[in-house]
């Protein structure tokens, strides 16, 4: 398939969703969000019924069951986080390779995707689930729109800094600086919460990049 016969943005979204689906916490959070939406809609429907409506009791029971399901899903999310521990680390190199494989399988044949790992295992002081969210968010943002343009994913040491840092870069040859900035903003809160930084910049010869810098435990 070529970029004329496939929606690049949809292909990138599918790859990002499959990447997130490999993570238990992401699935638990997604389940919590879906159940919360259903709970809210059931409550709206119940409130529209008259006090004498025969269905009122049924909707109240469904609403109670939804509330219980949301509670259980949130407990599952908390348990998964506790298993990882407050100082959980993630191997950025293996995660970026995994994401790269999914992108290669999803994107059109004439849209290249290259992964360069210059540091192994590139440990970052971030929960693996959160790193998956950051990477998926950057990919979704960078593939916004359907213009063709090759991708480069790179993992490397951040160089001379006051503390060990790992740099993850996504470049796209036809990515606009404005779209790159939006992609960076979409993950800024997550990145900042672990003491990292994310920036967007133009690249020589056109295109742009999103640069995520994360603290490393070693």
C-alpha positions as CSV (number, residue, x, y, z in Angstrom):
1,X,0.0,0.0,0.0
2,X,1.1,3.6,-0.7
3,X,0.3,6.8,1.1
4,X,-2.3,7.5,-1.6
5,X,-4.4,4.4,-0.5
6,X,-4.1,4.6,3.2
7,X,-4.8,7.2,5.9
8,X,-1.4,7.9,7.5
9,X,-2.9,9.5,10.5
10,X,-5.2,6.5,11.1
11,X,-2.3,4.1,10.6
12,X,-0.2,5.9,13.2
13,X,-3.1,6.0,15.6
14,X,-3.6,2.2,15.2
15,X,0.1,1.6,15.8
16,X,0.0,3.8,18.9
17,X,-3.1,2.1,20.2
18,X,-1.6,-1.4,19.7
19,X,1.5,-0.1,21.5
20,X,-0.5,1.0,24.5
21,X,-2.6,-2.2,24.5
22,X,0.6,-4.1,25.5
23,X,0.5,-2.3,28.8
24,X,-1.7,-3.5,31.7
25,X,-2.0,-0.1,33.3
26,X,-3.0,1.6,30.1
27,X,-5.7,-1.0,29.6
28,X,-7.0,-0.6,33.2
29,X,-7.1,3.2,32.8
30,X,-8.8,2.9,29.4
31,X,-11.4,0.5,31.0
32,X,-11.9,3.0,33.9
33,X,-12.5,5.8,31.4
34,X,-15.0,3.8,29.4
35,X,-16.9,2.6,32.4
36,X,-17.0,6.2,33.8
37,X,-18.6,7.3,30.5
38,X,-21.2,4.6,30.7
39,X,-22.0,5.4,34.3
40,X,-22.5,9.0,33.5
41,X,-24.8,8.3,30.5
42,X,-26.9,5.8,32.6
43,X,-27.3,8.4,35.3
44,X,-28.4,11.0,32.7
45,X,-31.0,8.6,31.4
46,X,-32.3,7.7,34.9
47,X,-32.7,11.4,35.7
48,X,-34.9,11.9,32.6
49,X,-37.4,9.3,33.8
50,X,-40.5,10.3,35.7
51,X,-40.7,9.2,39.4
52,X,-43.4,6.7,38.4
53,X,-41.7,5.1,35.4
54,X,-41.5,1.4,35.7
55,X,-37.9,1.4,34.4
56,X,-36.6,3.7,37.2
57,X,-35.6,0.7,39.4
58,X,-33.8,-1.0,36.6
59,X,-31.8,2.1,35.7
60,X,-30.9,2.7,39.3
61,X,-29.6,-0.9,39.5
62,X,-27.6,-0.5,36.3
63,X,-26.2,2.8,37.7
64,X,-25.1,1.1,40.9
65,X,-23.4,-1.7,39.0
66,X,-21.5,0.9,36.9
67,X,-20.4,2.7,40.0
68,X,-19.1,-0.6,41.4
69,X,-17.3,-1.4,38.1
70,X,-15.6,2.0,38.0
71,X,-14.4,1.5,41.6
72,X,-13.0,-2.0,40.8
73,X,-11.2,-0.7,37.6
74,X,-9.6,2.1,39.5
75,X,-8.4,-0.3,42.2
76,X,-6.9,-2.4,39.5
77,X,-5.0,0.6,38.2
78,X,-3.7,1.5,41.6
79,X,-2.6,-2.1,42.2
80,X,-0.6,-2.2,38.9
81,X,1.1,1.0,39.9
82,X,2.0,-0.3,43.3
83,X,3.5,-3.4,41.8
84,X,5.8,-1.3,39.8
85,X,6.8,0.8,42.8
86,X,7.3,4.5,43.1
87,X,10.8,4.3,41.6
88,X,9.9,2.1,38.7
89,X,12.3,2.4,35.7
90,X,11.6,1.8,32.0
91,X,14.0,0.7,29.3
92,X,13.5,3.3,26.6
93,X,15.6,1.4,23.9
94,X,13.3,-1.7,23.9
95,X,10.1,0.3,24.0
96,X,11.2,2.5,21.1
97,X,12.1,-0.6,19.0
98,X,8.7,-2.1,19.8
99,X,6.9,1.1,18.7
100,X,9.1,1.2,15.6
101,X,8.1,-2.3,14.6
102,X,4.4,-1.4,14.9
103,X,4.8,1.7,12.9
104,X,6.6,-0.1,10.1
105,X,3.8,-2.7,10.0
106,X,1.1,0.0,9.9
107,X,2.4,2.8,7.7
108,X,2.3,2.8,3.9
109,X,5.2,1.2,2.1
110,X,6.4,4.5,0.8
111,X,6.6,6.1,4.3
112,X,9.9,5.1,5.8
113,X,10.4,4.5,9.6
114,X,13.9,4.2,10.9
115,X,14.8,3.4,14.5
116,X,18.3,4.3,15.8
117,X,19.3,3.2,19.3
118,X,22.6,4.7,20.4
119,X,22.4,3.7,24.1
120,X,21.4,0.5,25.7
121,X,19.2,-0.2,27.7
122,X,18.6,3.6,28.1
123,X,16.9,3.3,31.4
124,X,14.6,6.3,32.4
125,X,13.2,7.1,35.8
126,X,9.6,6.8,34.7
127,X,7.0,4.1,35.1
128,X,6.9,1.9,32.0
129,X,3.2,2.7,31.5
130,X,3.9,6.4,31.6
131,X,6.7,6.1,29.0
132,X,4.3,4.2,26.7
133,X,1.8,7.0,27.0
134,X,4.5,9.6,26.2
135,X,5.7,7.7,23.1
136,X,2.2,7.0,21.9
137,X,1.2,10.6,22.4
138,X,4.2,12.0,20.5
139,X,3.5,9.6,17.6
140,X,-0.2,10.5,17.4
141,X,0.7,14.2,17.3
142,X,3.5,13.9,14.8
143,X,1.3,11.9,12.4
144,X,-1.5,14.4,12.5
145,X,-2.6,15.0,8.9
146,X,-2.0,12.8,5.9
147,X,1.0,14.3,4.3
148,X,3.7,11.7,3.5
149,X,7.0,12.1,5.3
150,X,9.6,9.6,6.6
151,X,10.0,9.1,10.4
152,X,13.1,8.7,12.5
153,X,13.0,7.5,16.1
154,X,16.2,7.9,18.0
155,X,17.3,7.0,21.5
156,X,20.6,8.3,22.9
157,X,22.3,9.6,26.0
158,X,21.6,13.3,26.3
159,X,25.3,14.2,26.5
160,X,27.0,16.5,29.0
161,X,24.3,17.4,31.6
162,X,24.4,17.8,35.4
163,X,22.7,14.4,35.8
164,X,22.3,11.3,33.6
165,X,19.6,11.9,31.0
166,X,18.2,9.9,28.1
167,X,17.0,11.7,24.9
168,X,14.3,10.3,22.7
169,X,13.8,12.1,19.4
170,X,11.0,11.7,16.8
171,X,11.8,13.4,13.5
172,X,9.5,13.6,10.5
173,X,10.6,15.0,7.2
174,X,7.3,16.8,6.5
175,X,6.3,17.6,10.1
176,X,5.5,21.3,10.6
177,X,7.0,23.0,13.6
178,X,3.5,24.0,14.8
179,X,2.3,20.4,14.7
180,X,5.5,19.3,16.5
181,X,4.8,21.8,19.2
182,X,1.3,20.5,19.6
183,X,2.7,16.9,19.9
184,X,5.1,18.1,22.6
185,X,2.4,19.9,24.5
186,X,0.3,16.8,24.6
187,X,2.8,15.0,26.7
188,X,4.4,17.9,28.6
189,X,2.6,17.2,31.9
190,X,3.6,13.5,32.0
191,X,7.2,14.3,31.1
192,X,7.5,17.2,33.5
193,X,6.1,15.1,36.4
194,X,9.2,12.9,36.3
195,X,11.6,15.8,36.0
196,X,12.0,15.6,32.2
197,X,11.6,18.1,29.4
198,X,10.0,18.0,26.0
199,X,10.7,20.5,23.1
200,X,9.8,20.9,19.5
201,X,12.2,22.2,16.9
202,X,12.6,22.6,13.2
203,X,15.2,20.3,11.5
204,X,17.7,21.2,8.7
205,X,16.3,20.8,5.3
206,X,12.6,20.9,6.4
207,X,10.5,19.0,8.8
208,X,10.6,19.1,12.5
209,X,11.3,17.0,15.6
210,X,10.0,16.4,19.1
211,X,12.7,15.9,21.6
212,X,11.9,14.2,24.9
213,X,14.6,14.3,27.6
214,X,14.1,12.1,30.7
215,X,16.2,11.5,33.8
216,X,18.1,8.2,34.0
217,X,18.7,6.3,37.2
218,X,22.3,5.5,36.1
